[in-house]
Amino acid sequence: MFRPKLPTMPQPTGTVIPPVVIEPTVITPGTSTPPATVPAPTRPMVQLTPGTALALVGGGTAVVLVVGAVLVSLLLAIAITGASVAVCALVIRSLVNADAKRR
């Protein structure tokens, strides 16, 4: 019950071909061939001139300024929204308290 069942190997059918005898070859030492050198892939070289460096610095500065302006405007919008909600809450509280005092 706890022993694994191993599959039985089926017997080969058809004609059986006898194995071919392989004769060893003679290796003569000392006649080695140099390994083939693979040329390195050529990549285009990027030359950093003062003009391109200035363009990169200018582009990076522009990206930082634009992202900063967007983030500051989002923060300002959230602050204005919070302040307006607070003012509305104070006005509604004042109206409810004034209406309760009249009764």
Phi, psi and omega in degrees: 000319182264005179269137179289147178266117179270137179290145178274140180282127178288149178284140180294144178246158179094194183278140179258125181266129179292150180294149180272136179277127180256126180271138180289149178260157181269131178252124179259118180285157175097352179247067180269147178260141179292145179293146180289131179273131179265124180292141179291143180294137181272125177249148177291133180279135176262117180261125182265099178267167178302326179292317180289326177296318178295321178294320178295317179294318178296318179294318178296320178296318180297319179296317180296319180293319180293314180296320178297318179296320179295316181294320178294321179293324176295318178296320178294320179296321178293320180295317180294319179296317179297320180294320181291324176294321178295319179295318178298320179296320179294319180295316180295321178296319179294319179294320180292318179293321179294323180290326180289331182284331181288333184277000000 
